[in-house]
Amino acid sequence: MSGARSSIDSVRDWLSISLNDGLVDELLAAYEEAKRNHYLGGHRLSAVEGGRFCEAAYRILQDVTTGSFTPLGRPLNADKIARQLAANAVGSFADSIRLHIPRALRVIYDVRNNRDAAHLADGIDPNIQDSTLVVAILDWIMAEFVRIYHGAEPAEALELITGLVSRRAPIIEDFDGFLKVLNPQLRAGDHCLVLLYQRDRLGATYEELKEWARPTMRGHLRRTLGRLEHTLALIHRDNGKYRITTAGQREVETRRLLA
């Protein structure tokens, strides 16, 4: 993103105050790559990067609770680490550090290690649904680390978390609030969909969408939005803003409109 620093940069700054710099870098690098692969359709790679994220996160939990961690490059015993974390006295560390984050990491590990083999016989490709699950858990864990170690005022921490869990469309570049779609071949409806995918829960007003649309799209923009809303149910309008629906999100991801 251009202009302002990204949420990831801000999170790196805040987490590095309390956590090991090298581990924070490993965590965020794996997080960004997993998200990028997911939104570009590399679902298997997203799960792999999720495993790399787990290894950084487990080491952070080790370091926080014991003052040391398994050196990078050496294999981790995730089950042993989880037992050690759970054995800490109630109140000694946040419950997310002792219990919730380790359990969430276990899910990612299991998805990475077991799911493909389990589906070889039935012909089902689980990669899309598994990647979606992995990315959702990564978002939650990152938000928990920010919540616990943000070192900022609560309002600023909330803003950072909101920025983390929002979708990011790789074909959109943000020029100080002006969203430019980098694929000039997209039709008007798809153009609007990727913009609303990027905006996620924030949505966008008609005036914003008109500003971000290509000049040739503006004359028929209301008709385009009406079709997306009423005919296809890919977007919804309320309180003066358009927002993408879950069906719209699936449309963007399934058709790989972000690539």
Secondary structure by P-SEA (a helix, b strand, c coil): ccccccaaaaaaaaaaacccaaaaaaaaaaaaaaaaaaaacaaaaaaaaaaaaaaaaaaaaaaaccccccccccccaaaaaaaaaaaccccccccccccaaaaaaaaaaaaacccccccccccccaaaaaaaaaaaaaaaaaaaaaaacccccaaaaaaaaaaaaccccccccccccccccccccccaaaaaaaaaaaaccccccaaaaaaacccccccaaaaaaaaaccccccccccccbbbbcaaaaaaaaaacccc
